[in-house]
Amino acid sequence: MGQNSDVSEPRAQLPELVRDLQAHLVWVQETDASDLPRRPAIPSKATLGATGLSGAALAGAALAARAASPVAPAPVAEAPKPAAPSMPSSGTSLQLIRQELGDCKRCRLHEGRTNIVFGVGNPKAEVCFVGEGPGADEDAQGEPFVGRAGQLLNKMIEAMGFRRQDVYICNVVKCRPPSNRAPEPDEMETCSPFLRAQLRAIQPKAIVVLGKTAVQALLNDRSPISRLRGRWREYEGIPLMPTFHPAYLLRSPGEKSKAWEDLKAVVKRLGRELPAR
């Protein structure tokens, strides 16, 4: 008699146990399970068996407990970040920077190039000229500013009292963009460590930046070149003069006088005299 009472009493608690489990399940569904510190303990068969429940009742209670138990989400692996472009150290010579650049395939521009156009001129130049990127002639010869725009740039350099071999000439990107389009921001960003290293290696007294794309790359300023030109700026402590690109001057010869004013300001900044004309 006493044994039947011990069994009947847990069985009488079964409806209440099921209600408690169902209420817990509703609470879990309405709660962010990811905030729970750990998975609640699931009653074992031995524990449930002590209640004297039938096999079917035990299975139902165990399933309800598992359904009510939140499972922590599996950790999601982060995608590996792309490696940053290698950066030549400060003070590295131009020759070592060129070796570091190697047969560069760091961006998509390498797909259509013939030659890498690194730079040319005096490694101890007083003034550096920086354009946006190589054109067809430059890509074919592997030297910057050798086409029609380069011929005009040579005349501008000579008017300042220099020879081409006295100055240093390079571009923001070292490979020709398709169809001579402007370099894309990610392409300029990929190539920027090598331009920065070139300028640090040379340590010129002045930088002349040719055209809006090159100005944007060095100064991160998207203002029109018509507003930027003729006004001194700085790049890593080096005086920088934005002016028109020679290719633009070929299309708009009426702007040559403004570019000449910019170049005269550079000559004055260098403490030099203009050659007699």
Backbone torsions as a table, in degrees:
resi	resn	phi	psi	omega
1	MET	NA	-46.5	179.7
2	GLY	-63.8	-35.7	-179.3
3	GLN	-67.1	-40.0	178.9
4	ASN	-64.0	-33.5	178.6
5	SER	-67.4	-39.0	-179.6
6	ASP	-64.7	-34.1	-178.4
7	VAL	-79.8	-42.2	-176.4
8	SER	-66.3	-30.5	-177.9
9	GLU	-67.2	-46.0	174.9
10	PRO	-63.3	-36.4	178.5
11	ARG	-63.1	-35.4	178.4
12	ALA	-66.2	-21.8	179.9
13	GLN	-85.6	-5.7	-176.4
14	LEU	-57.8	-49.5	178.8
15	PRO	-55.3	-39.4	-179.3
16	GLU	-68.3	-37.8	178.9
17	LEU	-64.0	-44.5	179.4
18	VAL	-63.4	-42.0	178.1
19	ARG	-60.9	-41.7	179.5
20	ASP	-62.6	-42.0	179.2
21	LEU	-66.0	-41.0	178.4
22	GLN	-64.4	-40.8	177.9
23	ALA	-64.2	-38.7	178.1
24	HIS	-64.9	-38.9	178.0
25	LEU	-61.7	-43.8	177.8
26	VAL	-62.0	-41.6	-179.3
27	TRP	-63.2	-41.1	179.6
28	VAL	-64.8	-40.6	-179.1
29	GLN	-65.3	-29.8	-178.8
30	GLU	-90.8	-1.0	-177.2
31	THR	-115.7	144.7	176.4
32	ASP	-70.3	105.6	-174.6
33	ALA	-62.1	-24.3	-178.6
34	SER	-67.1	-17.7	179.7
35	ASP	-85.7	-9.4	-178.0
36	LEU	-73.8	137.1	-176.2
37	PRO	-67.3	-31.6	-178.9
38	ARG	-163.1	169.3	-178.9
39	ARG	-77.4	126.9	178.6
40	PRO	-60.8	149.4	179.8
41	ALA	-66.1	138.5	177.7
42	ILE	-98.7	127.8	-178.3
43	PRO	-58.3	135.6	177.5
44	SER	-78.8	165.1	177.4
45	LYS	-61.9	-35.5	179.7
46	ALA	-63.1	-42.2	-179.8
47	THR	-64.5	-47.6	179.8
48	LEU	-66.9	-33.7	-179.7
49	GLY	-63.4	-27.6	178.9
50	ALA	-64.7	-18.2	179.3
51	THR	-79.9	-10.6	179.9
52	GLY	80.3	16.3	-179.6
53	LEU	-73.0	155.3	177.6
54	SER	-69.3	168.8	179.3
55	GLY	-60.2	-43.3	179.1
56	ALA	-63.8	-40.8	179.6
57	ALA	-66.5	-39.0	178.0
58	LEU	-61.8	-45.2	-179.7
59	ALA	-62.7	-42.6	179.6
60	GLY	-63.3	-42.5	179.9
61	ALA	-65.6	-39.5	179.6
62	ALA	-66.0	-42.5	178.2
63	LEU	-63.0	-41.7	178.5
64	ALA	-62.5	-38.8	179.5
65	ALA	-65.7	-40.6	178.5
66	ARG	-67.1	-39.6	178.2
67	ALA	-63.0	-33.1	-178.7
68	ALA	-81.3	-10.4	-175.7
69	SER	-91.2	118.3	-179.9
70	PRO	-70.7	144.4	177.1
71	VAL	-108.5	124.7	-179.0
72	ALA	-63.0	136.0	-179.4
73	PRO	-65.9	144.7	178.6
74	ALA	-66.6	138.5	179.7
75	PRO	-62.0	139.7	179.9
76	VAL	-96.8	122.1	-179.1
77	ALA	-70.6	133.2	178.1
78	GLU	-74.7	140.4	177.1
79	ALA	-66.1	137.2	-180.0
80	PRO	-62.3	136.5	178.8
81	LYS	-76.1	142.2	179.3
82	PRO	-64.5	143.6	-179.4
83	ALA	-66.0	138.9	178.6
84	ALA	-69.6	149.4	177.8
85	PRO	-57.8	139.7	178.8
86	SER	-63.6	139.6	-175.3
87	MET	-118.1	113.0	175.0
88	PRO	-58.3	142.2	-177.7
89	SER	-72.0	156.2	179.3
90	SER	-61.0	138.2	178.7
91	GLY	90.8	-3.2	178.6
92	THR	-68.1	141.5	-179.7
93	SER	-72.3	159.4	179.0
94	LEU	-59.3	-36.4	-179.6
95	GLN	-63.5	-43.0	179.5
96	LEU	-69.8	-34.1	176.9
97	ILE	-64.4	-41.3	177.8
98	ARG	-64.0	-38.5	177.0
99	GLN	-64.7	-39.5	178.3
100	GLU	-64.5	-37.3	178.0
101	LEU	-63.6	-40.0	175.7
102	GLY	58.2	-150.7	176.0
103	ASP	-88.4	71.7	-163.6
104	CYS	-60.0	132.1	173.6
105	LYS	-134.2	33.4	-174.9
106	ARG	-76.0	-19.1	177.0
107	CYS	-139.9	175.2	-173.8
108	ARG	-67.1	-17.4	-175.5
109	LEU	-63.8	-22.2	-178.9
110	HIS	-65.8	-21.1	-173.3
111	GLU	-64.0	-31.0	-176.3
112	GLY	-113.5	7.8	-175.7
113	ARG	-83.0	157.2	169.5
114	THR	-99.5	-46.4	179.7
115	ASN	-136.2	146.7	167.0
116	ILE	-73.8	134.0	179.7
117	VAL	-109.7	94.5	-171.9
118	PHE	-79.8	-56.0	-176.7
119	GLY	160.0	164.5	-177.2
120	VAL	-151.3	148.8	175.1
121	GLY	129.3	-162.0	-175.5
122	ASN	-78.7	121.0	179.6
123	PRO	-68.0	-9.9	176.1
124	LYS	-120.5	33.8	-175.2
125	ALA	-63.8	147.1	174.0
126	GLU	-75.0	-28.8	-176.8
127	VAL	-136.7	138.4	176.4
128	CYS	-114.6	140.6	174.7
129	PHE	-110.0	128.3	-176.5
130	VAL	-122.5	118.8	174.7
131	GLY	-101.9	-171.3	-175.9
132	GLU	-88.6	-44.0	-177.8
133	GLY	-174.8	163.2	-179.6
134	PRO	-68.8	149.5	170.6
135	GLY	-101.1	-165.6	-176.5
136	ALA	-63.7	-44.4	-179.9
137	ASP	-64.6	-41.3	-179.3
138	GLU	-66.2	-41.0	179.0
139	ASP	-62.9	-38.0	-178.8
140	ALA	-70.6	-37.2	-174.4
141	GLN	-98.7	-15.4	-179.6
142	GLY	73.8	23.5	-179.4
143	GLU	-136.0	139.0	-177.3
144	PRO	-75.7	147.7	173.3
145	PHE	53.3	64.6	176.6
146	VAL	-119.3	-5.0	177.8
147	GLY	-87.5	-155.2	-178.8
148	ARG	-61.6	-41.9	177.5
149	ALA	-64.1	-34.7	178.1
150	GLY	-68.2	-35.6	177.3
151	GLN	-64.5	-39.3	176.6
152	LEU	-68.2	-39.5	177.8
153	LEU	-61.3	-39.2	177.6
154	ASN	-58.5	-41.5	178.4
155	LYS	-65.8	-37.9	178.1
156	MET	-65.0	-41.3	179.3
157	ILE	-64.7	-43.4	179.4
158	GLU	-65.4	-36.8	178.2
159	ALA	-64.1	-26.0	177.7
160	MET	-79.7	-10.7	-179.2
161	GLY	99.5	14.7	178.0
162	PHE	-114.4	165.7	166.6
163	ARG	-106.3	160.3	-179.5
164	ARG	-55.6	-40.0	-178.2
165	GLN	-73.2	-10.0	178.5
166	ASP	-81.2	-26.8	-175.0
167	VAL	-104.9	176.7	174.7
168	TYR	-119.3	135.1	-176.3
169	ILE	-126.0	130.9	178.8
170	CYS	-154.5	-179.2	-179.5
171	ASN	-129.2	163.7	176.8
172	VAL	-64.4	-47.9	175.2
173	VAL	-108.9	150.6	-172.3
174	LYS	-99.9	-3.0	178.5
175	CYS	-123.9	147.3	-177.4
176	ARG	-69.5	125.3	172.5
177	PRO	-69.0	148.6	-179.3
178	PRO	-57.4	136.4	177.6
179	SER	56.2	25.7	179.3
180	ASN	59.6	27.0	176.1
181	ARG	-69.1	165.4	176.3
182	ALA	-69.1	144.2	177.4
183	PRO	-61.7	144.7	176.3
184	GLU	-78.0	155.1	-178.9
185	PRO	-54.7	-40.8	-178.1
186	ASP	-69.6	-30.7	177.5
187	GLU	-68.9	-42.6	178.3
188	MET	-66.6	-37.8	179.4
189	GLU	-64.3	-40.5	179.9
190	THR	-64.8	-37.1	-177.3
191	CYS	-86.6	-15.3	-172.2
192	SER	-59.0	-34.7	178.8
193	PRO	-59.3	-31.9	-177.8
194	PHE	-78.6	-36.9	173.7
195	LEU	-64.1	-43.6	179.4
196	ARG	-60.8	-41.7	179.9
197	ALA	-66.4	-38.4	176.9
198	GLN	-59.0	-48.1	-177.3
199	LEU	-67.2	-35.6	177.6
200	ARG	-68.3	-37.0	-179.9
201	ALA	-67.3	-39.0	-177.0
202	ILE	-80.0	-39.0	-175.8
203	GLN	52.0	59.1	-179.9
204	PRO	-69.9	164.6	176.2
205	LYS	-82.4	-18.7	179.5
206	ALA	-156.6	148.5	175.2
207	ILE	-118.6	128.9	173.4
208	VAL	-104.9	117.7	-177.4
209	VAL	-102.2	127.4	-171.0
210	LEU	-103.9	104.5	174.4
211	GLY	94.6	160.4	-172.6
212	LYS	-66.3	-36.3	-177.0
213	THR	-64.4	-44.4	179.0
214	ALA	-66.9	-37.6	178.0
215	VAL	-62.9	-43.9	179.3
216	GLN	-61.6	-38.3	-179.3
217	ALA	-66.5	-41.2	-176.5
218	LEU	-84.7	-32.8	-173.9
219	LEU	-110.4	-7.6	-175.9
220	ASN	53.2	42.1	-178.8
221	ASP	-124.5	118.3	-175.8
222	ARG	-96.8	17.8	176.5
223	SER	-66.4	151.9	178.0
224	PRO	-59.0	145.0	-180.0
225	ILE	-62.2	-27.2	178.4
226	SER	-64.0	-25.9	177.2
227	ARG	-91.1	-26.6	-176.3
228	LEU	-85.4	-33.5	-173.0
229	ARG	-62.9	150.1	176.5
230	GLY	79.8	-0.2	-178.9
231	ARG	-118.6	125.9	-177.6
232	TRP	-67.5	136.4	172.0
233	ARG	-129.3	-175.8	178.3
234	GLU	-132.3	145.9	172.8
235	TYR	-130.0	109.5	-177.6
236	GLU	50.0	43.6	176.3
237	GLY	84.8	-2.1	-179.4
238	ILE	-99.6	129.6	176.8
239	PRO	-58.3	135.9	-175.4
240	LEU	-130.7	130.0	179.3
241	MET	-115.2	112.3	173.8
242	PRO	-78.9	141.4	175.1
243	THR	-151.3	179.1	-177.9
244	PHE	-71.5	149.9	175.5
245	HIS	-75.7	141.4	179.0
246	PRO	-55.7	-34.0	178.8
247	ALA	-63.1	-36.9	176.8
248	TYR	-67.2	-39.4	-179.8
249	LEU	-65.8	-30.7	175.5
250	LEU	-66.4	-33.4	179.2
251	ARG	-83.7	-27.0	-177.0
252	SER	-129.7	72.1	-175.1
253	PRO	-60.9	-21.1	178.1
254	GLY	-66.0	-14.5	-179.9
255	GLU	-92.4	-1.6	-177.2
256	LYS	-61.4	-35.0	-178.7
257	SER	-64.0	-34.5	178.5
258	LYS	-69.3	-41.9	177.8
259	ALA	-63.4	-36.7	179.2
260	TRP	-65.4	-36.8	175.6
261	GLU	-61.9	-39.1	178.7
262	ASP	-64.3	-42.2	-178.7
263	LEU	-69.6	-35.5	176.7
264	LYS	-63.9	-36.4	177.7
265	ALA	-64.2	-34.7	178.0
266	VAL	-67.2	-44.4	179.2
267	VAL	-60.1	-42.0	179.2
268	LYS	-64.6	-40.2	-179.6
269	ARG	-64.0	-31.3	179.2
270	LEU	-80.3	-6.7	-180.0
271	GLY	74.9	27.1	-179.4
272	ARG	-107.0	165.7	175.7
273	GLU	-105.3	143.6	175.9
274	LEU	-69.8	142.9	177.6
275	PRO	-66.5	150.9	177.7
276	ALA	-65.8	140.2	-178.3
277	ARG	-113.8	NA	NA
